[in-house]
Amino acid sequence: MNEKDKYKTPQGTIALMVIFIILIIALWGSAYLTMLSRGVTQ
């Protein structure tokens, strides 16, 4: 049993982090597009 078999990458944690980051980007993008459609930036 070598080091690679002993310590495996936490796949579930990485998947949750990717989903969380995508969710944050989607929510901020939605808020930004809402602001643009209402003309707040002008």
VMD Tcl script that builds the backbone (N, CA, C; Angstrom):
set m [mol new atoms 126]
animate dup $m
set s [atomselect $m all]
$s set {name element resname resid chain x y z} {
  {N N MET 1 A 0.853 -1.194 0.000}
  {CA C MET 1 A 0.000 0.000 0.000}
  {C C MET 1 A 0.891 1.247 0.000}
  {N N ASN 2 A 0.861 1.969 -1.106}
  {CA C ASN 2 A 1.711 3.156 -1.197}
  {C C ASN 2 A 0.939 4.401 -0.753}
  {N N GLU 3 A 1.565 5.575 -0.894}
  {CA C GLU 3 A 0.979 6.823 -0.398}
  {C C GLU 3 A -0.293 7.203 -1.163}
  {N N LYS 4 A -0.344 6.906 -2.476}
  {CA C LYS 4 A -1.521 7.275 -3.266}
  {C C LYS 4 A -2.750 6.495 -2.822}
  {N N ASP 5 A -2.584 5.245 -2.463}
  {CA C ASP 5 A -3.718 4.452 -1.996}
  {C C ASP 5 A -4.142 4.872 -0.593}
  {N N LYS 6 A -3.201 5.370 0.184}
  {CA C LYS 6 A -3.485 5.715 1.576}
  {C C LYS 6 A -4.311 6.998 1.682}
  {N N TYR 7 A -3.960 8.018 0.877}
  {CA C TYR 7 A -4.647 9.308 0.938}
  {C C TYR 7 A -5.311 9.586 -0.411}
  {N N LYS 8 A -6.635 9.443 -0.455}
  {CA C LYS 8 A -7.369 9.721 -1.691}
  {C C LYS 8 A -7.920 11.139 -1.653}
  {N N THR 9 A -8.101 11.712 -2.838}
  {CA C THR 9 A -8.655 13.058 -2.935}
  {C C THR 9 A -10.112 13.041 -2.496}
  {N N PRO 10 A -10.506 13.995 -1.652}
  {CA C PRO 10 A -11.910 14.048 -1.207}
  {C C PRO 10 A -12.830 14.526 -2.327}
  {N N GLN 11 A -13.335 13.593 -3.124}
  {CA C GLN 11 A -14.117 13.938 -4.309}
  {C C GLN 11 A -15.416 14.662 -3.948}
  {N N GLY 12 A -16.070 14.249 -2.891}
  {CA C GLY 12 A -17.326 14.877 -2.511}
  {C C GLY 12 A -17.153 16.340 -2.132}
  {N N THR 13 A -16.085 16.635 -1.414}
  {CA C THR 13 A -15.815 18.015 -1.003}
  {C C THR 13 A -15.540 18.889 -2.218}
  {N N ILE 14 A -14.771 18.374 -3.163}
  {CA C ILE 14 A -14.465 19.135 -4.381}
  {C C ILE 14 A -15.747 19.381 -5.170}
  {N N ALA 15 A -16.597 18.378 -5.271}
  {CA C ALA 15 A -17.859 18.540 -6.006}
  {C C ALA 15 A -18.741 19.590 -5.337}
  {N N LEU 16 A -18.840 19.558 -4.010}
  {CA C LEU 16 A -19.645 20.554 -3.301}
  {C C LEU 16 A -19.089 21.961 -3.490}
  {N N MET 17 A -17.773 22.099 -3.464}
  {CA C MET 17 A -17.169 23.414 -3.666}
  {C C MET 17 A -17.451 23.940 -5.069}
  {N N VAL 18 A -17.351 23.078 -6.078}
  {CA C VAL 18 A -17.623 23.499 -7.458}
  {C C VAL 18 A -19.082 23.922 -7.601}
  {N N ILE 19 A -20.004 23.139 -7.032}
  {CA C ILE 19 A -21.422 23.488 -7.093}
  {C C ILE 19 A -21.673 24.812 -6.379}
  {N N PHE 20 A -21.041 25.015 -5.226}
  {CA C PHE 20 A -21.210 26.246 -4.467}
  {C C PHE 20 A -20.698 27.452 -5.257}
  {N N ILE 21 A -19.542 27.325 -5.878}
  {CA C ILE 21 A -18.961 28.428 -6.654}
  {C C ILE 21 A -19.842 28.763 -7.856}
  {N N ILE 22 A -20.332 27.733 -8.546}
  {CA C ILE 22 A -21.219 27.961 -9.694}
  {C C ILE 22 A -22.506 28.651 -9.237}
  {N N LEU 23 A -23.037 28.246 -8.083}
  {CA C LEU 23 A -24.253 28.861 -7.552}
  {C C LEU 23 A -24.024 30.334 -7.218}
  {N N ILE 24 A -22.898 30.647 -6.596}
  {CA C ILE 24 A -22.579 32.044 -6.266}
  {C C ILE 24 A -22.462 32.882 -7.540}
  {N N ILE 25 A -21.762 32.360 -8.552}
  {CA C ILE 25 A -21.601 33.088 -9.816}
  {C C ILE 25 A -22.960 33.308 -10.469}
  {N N ALA 26 A -23.820 32.290 -10.448}
  {CA C ALA 26 A -25.144 32.418 -11.064}
  {C C ALA 26 A -25.990 33.462 -10.339}
  {N N LEU 27 A -25.946 33.467 -9.010}
  {CA C LEU 27 A -26.745 34.435 -8.249}
  {C C LEU 27 A -26.256 35.861 -8.469}
  {N N TRP 28 A -24.929 36.068 -8.452}
  {CA C TRP 28 A -24.404 37.403 -8.697}
  {C C TRP 28 A -24.677 37.850 -10.130}
  {N N GLY 29 A -24.582 36.933 -11.071}
  {CA C GLY 29 A -24.885 37.258 -12.466}
  {C C GLY 29 A -26.336 37.663 -12.637}
  {N N SER 30 A -27.230 36.968 -11.955}
  {CA C SER 30 A -28.648 37.300 -12.019}
  {C C SER 30 A -28.897 38.691 -11.441}
  {N N ALA 31 A -28.279 38.992 -10.317}
  {CA C ALA 31 A -28.439 40.317 -9.709}
  {C C ALA 31 A -27.876 41.404 -10.624}
  {N N TYR 32 A -26.744 41.136 -11.260}
  {CA C TYR 32 A -26.130 42.115 -12.153}
  {C C TYR 32 A -27.005 42.368 -13.376}
  {N N LEU 33 A -27.537 41.297 -13.958}
  {CA C LEU 33 A -28.403 41.464 -15.127}
  {C C LEU 33 A -29.700 42.180 -14.755}
  {N N THR 34 A -30.210 41.933 -13.573}
  {CA C THR 34 A -31.400 42.650 -13.103}
  {C C THR 34 A -31.108 44.150 -12.983}
  {N N MET 35 A -29.934 44.473 -12.437}
  {CA C MET 35 A -29.553 45.885 -12.327}
  {C C MET 35 A -29.412 46.516 -13.720}
  {N N LEU 36 A -28.806 45.807 -14.646}
  {CA C LEU 36 A -28.653 46.354 -15.995}
  {C C LEU 36 A -30.008 46.580 -16.664}
  {N N SER 37 A -30.930 45.644 -16.479}
  {CA C SER 37 A -32.235 45.778 -17.122}
  {C C SER 37 A -33.040 46.942 -16.535}
  {N N ARG 38 A -32.790 47.276 -15.278}
  {CA C ARG 38 A -33.497 48.393 -14.645}
  {C C ARG 38 A -32.793 49.726 -14.889}
  {N N GLY 39 A -31.618 49.710 -15.502}
  {CA C GLY 39 A -30.916 50.937 -15.825}
  {C C GLY 39 A -30.244 51.582 -14.632}
  {N N VAL 40 A -29.842 50.806 -13.636}
  {CA C VAL 40 A -29.232 51.364 -12.431}
  {C C VAL 40 A -27.843 51.912 -12.724}
  {N N THR 41 A -27.148 51.348 -13.716}
  {CA C THR 41 A -25.756 51.740 -13.956}
  {C C THR 41 A -25.629 53.020 -14.748}
  {N N GLN 42 A -26.732 53.584 -15.226}
  {CA C GLN 42 A -26.636 54.798 -16.021}
  {C C GLN 42 A -26.673 56.044 -15.156}
}
mol reanalyze $m
mol bondsrecalc $m
mol representation Tube
mol addrep $m
